[in-house]
Amino acid sequence: MKQILLLLTAFLTFSASAQLFKLQCETAEQYPEFPGGDKALVYYLRDTLSNTLQRKGITRAGEIQVHAVIKETGMLTDVHAHNSANENLSREAEALITSMPRWAPAISNGKPIDCSTIFNIDASGNATMDEKTLGKISVVVNPENVQQASTQTLSRLAGVMQDYILQKLPSATASGDYAGTVDVRFGMYPDGWVGRIKPLKGDNKKLEEAVTATINLFNAELAENRVNFKDELMRTFVATVTFK
């Protein structure tokens, strides 16, 4: 059985270990695609499920695995939850997957085919991020005020930026003296749009400028994939970056 693994950096809580979205298609030449692509799928799963859980008072629901089949028509069938001790989470996760928009189906020999899929969802709701390190660079992004939104929303946004900074900053600091630690505040909308970037403190001006520029670059890369959930309240975060 042919498999493709798409790393989507944790569906709801952005825990330190990334979650996997797994497609299993026999002889597929083209794999199924969610409308708007992978980023849109991640946002759909995180925000829709987290909002539903919060509205119904289901907090720290835990982790769950949902199996489904993306039919040749693009609709999802045979949806069933696994590995969850929380019946409420199982019910809501199954309903979310079942009601997904129609996918572009897998293609084999020029014809659409069925494709099995597994969604690994973490709905434990921890808004505090663990520091991540790559080479000389350590990054942690945390909400400035945990009362701004649900823990699922805050951790999703913080995790996106934390991973992005860690991915982009090494090339931006490849030459020169960047040793030190800086704090940079920024605002982020639920769809990922960034603004109000402001350095707070730091002991290296070059590192401060590099971090600020990296956060600002995020919009340029996200612009074509922006998803609007009609929530215009900006959340504020602080990125703490250390270069050793």
Secondary structure, 3 states (H helix, E strand, C coil): CCEEEEECCCCCCCCCCCCEEEEECCCCCECCECCCCHHHHHHHHHHHHHHHHHHCCCCCCEEEEEEEEECCCCCEEEEEEECCCCHHHHHHHHHHHHCCCCCECEEECCEEECEEEEEEEEECCCCCCCCEEECCEEEEEEECCCCCCCHHHHHHHHHHHHHHHHHHHHHHCCCCCCCEEEEEEEEECCCCCEEEEEEEEECCHHHHHHHHHHHHHHHHHHHHHCCCCCCCCCEEEEEEEEEC
